[in-house]
Amino acid sequence: MSARMRNQRLVALFAAGWALLNFPLLTLWDRPLTLAGIPLLPLALFVGWAVLIALAAWVAEAPEDEERS
């Protein structure tokens, strides 16, 4: 993956994270439910945050394309 493509993907990931962890979409998870004794909203925040970090690491660590002459 070229450096330009990597930067574009990281910016898109940032925008997706901003949208997913912002107020309007967080209200979807604000319910009086628990999963394994954990309230739904904190669980959704943690899982979303962990997925964003994993995706950012995957994009950042992707191998560079070899230049062909």
C-alpha positions as CSV (number, residue, x, y, z in Angstrom):
1,M,0.0,0.0,0.0
2,S,1.4,3.4,-0.9
3,A,1.9,6.1,1.7
4,R,-0.8,8.2,0.1
5,M,-3.4,5.4,0.3
6,R,-2.4,4.6,3.9
7,N,-2.9,8.3,4.9
8,Q,-6.3,8.4,3.1
9,R,-7.4,5.2,4.9
10,L,-6.3,6.5,8.3
11,V,-8.2,9.8,7.7
12,A,-11.3,7.8,6.7
13,L,-10.9,5.6,9.8
14,F,-10.6,8.8,12.0
15,A,-13.8,10.1,10.4
16,A,-15.6,6.8,11.0
17,G,-14.5,6.7,14.6
18,W,-15.6,10.3,15.1
19,A,-19.0,9.5,13.8
20,L,-19.4,6.2,15.7
21,L,-18.3,7.5,19.0
22,N,-20.3,10.8,18.8
23,F,-23.6,11.6,20.5
24,P,-26.3,10.7,17.9
25,L,-25.1,7.2,17.4
26,L,-24.2,6.6,21.0
27,T,-27.8,7.0,22.0
28,L,-28.5,3.7,20.1
29,W,-26.6,1.9,22.9
30,D,-28.1,3.8,25.8
31,R,-30.5,1.1,26.9
32,P,-31.1,-0.4,30.4
33,L,-29.7,-3.8,29.2
34,T,-26.6,-5.7,30.4
35,L,-24.5,-8.4,28.7
36,A,-22.7,-10.6,31.2
37,G,-23.4,-8.0,33.9
38,I,-21.8,-5.1,31.9
39,P,-24.1,-2.2,30.9
40,L,-24.6,-2.0,27.1
41,L,-23.3,1.6,26.6
42,P,-19.8,1.1,28.2
43,L,-19.5,-2.3,26.5
44,A,-20.3,-0.8,23.1
45,L,-17.9,2.1,23.7
46,F,-15.1,-0.3,24.6
47,V,-15.7,-2.7,21.7
48,G,-15.9,0.2,19.2
49,W,-12.8,1.7,20.6
50,A,-10.9,-1.6,20.4
51,V,-12.1,-2.2,16.8
52,L,-10.9,1.3,15.8
53,I,-7.5,0.7,17.3
54,A,-7.2,-2.7,15.7
55,L,-8.1,-1.3,12.3
56,A,-5.7,1.6,12.7
57,A,-2.9,-0.8,13.5
58,W,-3.8,-3.0,10.6
59,V,-3.7,-0.1,8.2
60,A,-0.6,1.4,9.6
61,E,1.3,-1.9,9.6
62,A,0.3,-3.0,6.0
63,P,3.4,-3.8,3.9
64,E,4.6,-1.2,1.4
65,D,4.0,-1.9,-2.3
66,E,7.2,-2.7,-4.2
67,E,8.1,-0.2,-6.9
68,R,8.2,-1.8,-10.3
69,S,10.5,-0.3,-12.9
